Amino acid sequence: MEQRDPPSTRSLVQWGGRRILYNPTQLTTISLEWFDPRFWSMRHLVRQRFEGRGQALAVETPAGPLVLRRFLRGGWVARWVSDRYLFLGQERSRAFREFDLLQTLFERGLPVPEPMAALCDQSGLTYRSALIMSEIVGGQTLADLADQLSSEQWSELRMTLSSFFEAGLRHPDLNARNILRDQQGRWYLIDFDRARLARRPVDPRPMIRRLQRSFRRLGVRVEPAALDL
């Protein structure tokens, strides 16, 4: 029997400086409007607005429930430039890099949202970026659940985090709001902007320390042993 290559999960469309990378196995249609929050708001298709700098929205689409997240500046730079980055090529844009990383993790069976589409909207020397991915429907953040978890649930979280670190993931913003638990009790990581994947397991301690600091900022008390990997 003839073996066929699996269908590609990466297709590119372009209109001038506007480029969309999308997964044709999941989306039969995609347009620039999908990356504009106003498009969904005007049609009353915004199901939820999430906290955070990226102003993520849960939206109801022809492909089902998805999440749209724009890439916005933080820190002092945001005072002058809110959403533009220096253009160094479409493959180095924030959304394209996160799309590819998510797809790699998803194909390895790690619990992450499935990437659907990424936008790189270039104008001159700069660009804007946005990402569309599957929604973890009914997901609750670790920040909201921490004081309710059983020892078994903490153990399941430790195993999930360990699987990412063993895979070589370096998550630069691991915090209690970037870890979700779905309605079936499965843990997920989200928000992989600037994350990297090494070829070998990584030291989890810097990321765990960052996660512990996020608990303190939120005023959530967590025993150190709960995150002892």
Protein Blocks (a to p, Z undefined) as FASTA:
>chain_A
ZZdddddfbdcddehjbccdddfklmmbdcfklmpmklmmmnopafbdcedjklpacddd
fkbpcdddddddehjllmmmmkbccdebjklpmklmmmmmmmmmmmnopacdddfbdcdd
dehjbccddddddddehiacfklmmmmccfklmmmmmmmmmmmmmnopacfbbcfklccc
dfkopacdehjehiacdfbdcdfklmmmmmmmmmmmnopacdfklmmZZ
